[in-house]
Amino acid sequence: MCLSENKAKTRGRSINLAISERGLAALRNLDPDLEQQVLDRIIPMYGRMIHSPSGMQESQAYSVFGQHINSVSRTELNCFLLDKARELPNVSLRFNHSFISADFDARLVRLID
């Protein structure tokens, strides 16, 4: 339920993110289904295009072994993760607040307006 006005603000401005194995592992540790739902949204990128000042273009593979990086829409990923967080009964989202401190043992975060 990401707000449509937020999506509209970022349309055409935001580049995709490359989500690494470390990022996928973090999702996997939270919930393997969460990782899979993000993987369903990725575009595998096997290389990049190099543009020289003279106008020449050269394709450069990321790996000689056919490996790729995972590209995902920044807006779509943010909205997806925020929607998933909203579904959790013990999570409260606050925007436009400043972080003061966290007590990990007590599982508390202090914020100010």
ChimeraX attribute file (.defattr): number of C-alpha atoms within 10 A of each C-alpha:
attribute: neighborCount
match mode: 1-to-1
recipient: residues
	/A:1	9
	/A:2	14
	/A:3	8
	/A:4	9
	/A:5	9
	/A:6	11
	/A:7	13
	/A:8	11
	/A:9	11
	/A:10	12
	/A:11	11
	/A:12	8
	/A:13	8
	/A:14	11
	/A:15	13
	/A:16	16
	/A:17	15
	/A:18	17
	/A:19	16
	/A:20	13
	/A:21	12
	/A:22	9
	/A:23	12
	/A:24	18
	/A:25	13
	/A:26	14
	/A:27	18
	/A:28	15
	/A:29	11
	/A:30	11
	/A:31	11
	/A:32	13
	/A:33	11
	/A:34	18
	/A:35	17
	/A:36	14
	/A:37	12
	/A:38	18
	/A:39	16
	/A:40	10
	/A:41	14
	/A:42	19
	/A:43	15
	/A:44	14
	/A:45	14
	/A:46	16
	/A:47	15
	/A:48	11
	/A:49	10
	/A:50	12
	/A:51	11
	/A:52	9
	/A:53	7
	/A:54	6
	/A:55	8
	/A:56	8
	/A:57	11
	/A:58	11
	/A:59	11
	/A:60	12
	/A:61	15
	/A:62	14
	/A:63	11
	/A:64	8
	/A:65	7
	/A:66	9
	/A:67	13
	/A:68	15
	/A:69	18
	/A:70	20
	/A:71	18
	/A:72	20
	/A:73	16
	/A:74	16
	/A:75	19
	/A:76	15
	/A:77	16
	/A:78	12
	/A:79	18
	/A:80	17
	/A:81	14
	/A:82	14
	/A:83	13
	/A:84	12
	/A:85	14
	/A:86	14
	/A:87	10
	/A:88	9
	/A:89	7
	/A:90	7
	/A:91	9
	/A:92	9
	/A:93	7
	/A:94	10
	/A:95	6
	/A:96	8
	/A:97	10
	/A:98	11
	/A:99	11
	/A:100	9
	/A:101	10
	/A:102	12
	/A:103	9
	/A:104	8
	/A:105	6
	/A:106	7
	/A:107	7
	/A:108	10
	/A:109	11
	/A:110	11
	/A:111	13
	/A:112	9
	/A:113	8
